[in-house]
Amino acid sequence: MGDTARFRRLASAACLVVGPALLLATTIVLPWQNDQDAAATLQLAGDETVATQIGDLLAFLGILAMIPATLAVMRVLRRRAPVLALVGGAISIAGWVSAMIIVVTDQINIGLADATGAREEIAAALEGSSAWVLNVVVGGLLLGILVGPIVLGAGLMRARVVTTWAGAAVAASAVLTVAAFAGDLQALDILSSAVFLIGLLPVARLVGSVSDSEWDTGEIPSAAGPHREPVAA
């Protein structure tokens, strides 16, 4: 069981770094889209096909890594902030699952953009579509990326298993995301992803440094506890 616990713990620590790092790369590479109509979206997919393909691949891999990364944060918090861990983790995972719609939609748009002569008709059909379930998925995405980090960040601050600024950074990343889309600023969205990564780095270090028994039981010592030095900033 020890070997299995060690593998799970180290894999979780890796996901806590790789996941947000891939998402940061995604925000840099993927062409910026904000409140565009269907015609403009198809035009962008046709003009920026290579960047969209690379960005979608990075997003897909990053989202996959963020699911076990979120579960790792929940395990870290489950003894000291169980309610925040459960609520924040559930909302975040729902958001990551919903985020796959970005990759799928982009890939469909690339295929549709190839039909240059029919773009106007395709755009009109997309605008008039009655596919309302898509709105539910988008709602799950928004809830996950905007509310999930705030709740988990609050959990990290309450649990005191890592330095306080780490939890604050995770929570602040959601606020920066809102500001980025409200102000139509890609640079701010990139900053949001960078802050999210920075906030999770101390968590990754913690997960990588605890014992296998602590990881299995979820008895994670406080960052300021008598048997553990505070996690470095």
PyMOL commands that set and color helices and strands:
alter all, ss='L'
color gray80, all
select helices_A, chain A and resi 2-29+38-47+49-77+82-113+116-127+133-146+148-159+164-183+186-209+212-217
alter helices_A, ss='H'
color red, helices_A
deselect
rebuild
show_as cartoon
